[in-house]
Amino acid sequence: MCTSIVEIVDAEGKGKDGNAWFKLSQAVVCYDHPHHALLDEAITIDFMNGGDGPGTRAAVELTLESAKALQGALARAIKQADEELAEMSA
């Protein structure tokens, strides 16, 4: 099943393409057929710098359950970071 589910966001930070670190410009999140994971469907996340060409990317392919666990971990870490920043600025 092709879902055509694609979300693109600006991303600021660094990624590693296997050899070197590169500056990120965006993250692309999709739910579709994976290219490498042996799954029917997967959440794929590509961290990339579009200005440096298609080879400048760091990618993951996750099961939907793993992506949900990652979402929860991100939400908890972001909440804790926000609370710590609020305490530091108080």
C-alpha positions in Angstrom: 0.0 0.0 0.0 1.4 3.4 -1.0 0.3 5.9 1.6 1.7 9.2 0.3 2.2 10.2 4.0 5.1 12.7 4.0 5.9 15.4 6.5 8.9 17.8 6.0 10.2 20.2 8.6 13.2 22.5 8.9 15.9 21.0 11.1 18.9 22.7 12.6 21.8 20.6 13.9 24.3 18.1 12.6 24.0 14.6 11.0 26.6 12.0 10.1 26.4 10.3 6.7 28.9 7.5 7.7 32.1 9.4 7.0 31.6 13.0 8.1 29.3 15.3 10.0 27.1 17.7 7.9 24.8 20.6 8.7 21.1 19.7 8.7 18.5 21.7 6.9 15.5 19.5 7.1 13.9 16.3 8.3 11.6 14.2 6.1 9.2 11.8 7.9 7.3 9.2 5.8 5.1 6.2 6.2 5.6 4.0 3.2 7.5 0.9 1.9 11.0 0.9 3.4 14.0 0.5 1.1 16.1 -1.6 3.5 14.2 -2.8 6.5 12.4 -6.1 6.0 9.0 -4.6 6.7 5.8 -4.1 4.7 5.5 -0.5 5.9 7.8 1.7 8.0 8.2 5.1 9.4 11.3 6.5 7.6 13.1 9.5 8.8 15.7 11.3 6.7 17.8 14.0 8.2 19.3 15.9 5.3 20.9 19.0 3.8 19.2 19.5 0.5 21.8 22.0 -0.6 24.5 19.4 -0.5 22.7 16.8 -2.7 20.8 13.6 -2.1 23.8 11.7 -0.7 24.1 14.0 2.3 21.6 12.3 4.6 21.2 10.2 7.7 18.2 7.8 7.5 16.3 5.3 9.7 13.5 3.0 8.9 11.4 2.0 12.0 8.4 -0.2 12.7 5.3 1.9 13.6 5.7 0.6 17.3 9.3 1.7 17.4 8.4 5.1 16.0 5.7 5.5 18.7 8.2 4.6 21.4 10.6 7.2 19.9 7.9 9.8 19.9 7.2 9.2 23.6 10.9 9.4 24.4 11.3 12.6 22.5 8.2 14.1 24.2 9.6 13.2 27.7 13.1 14.5 26.9 11.7 17.8 25.4 9.4 18.3 28.5 12.3 17.8 30.9 14.6 20.1 28.8 11.9 22.8 28.8 11.4 22.4 32.6 15.2 22.7 33.1 15.5 25.8 30.9 12.5 27.4 32.8 14.3 26.7 36.1 17.5 28.2 34.8 15.8 31.4 33.6 13.8 31.9 36.8 
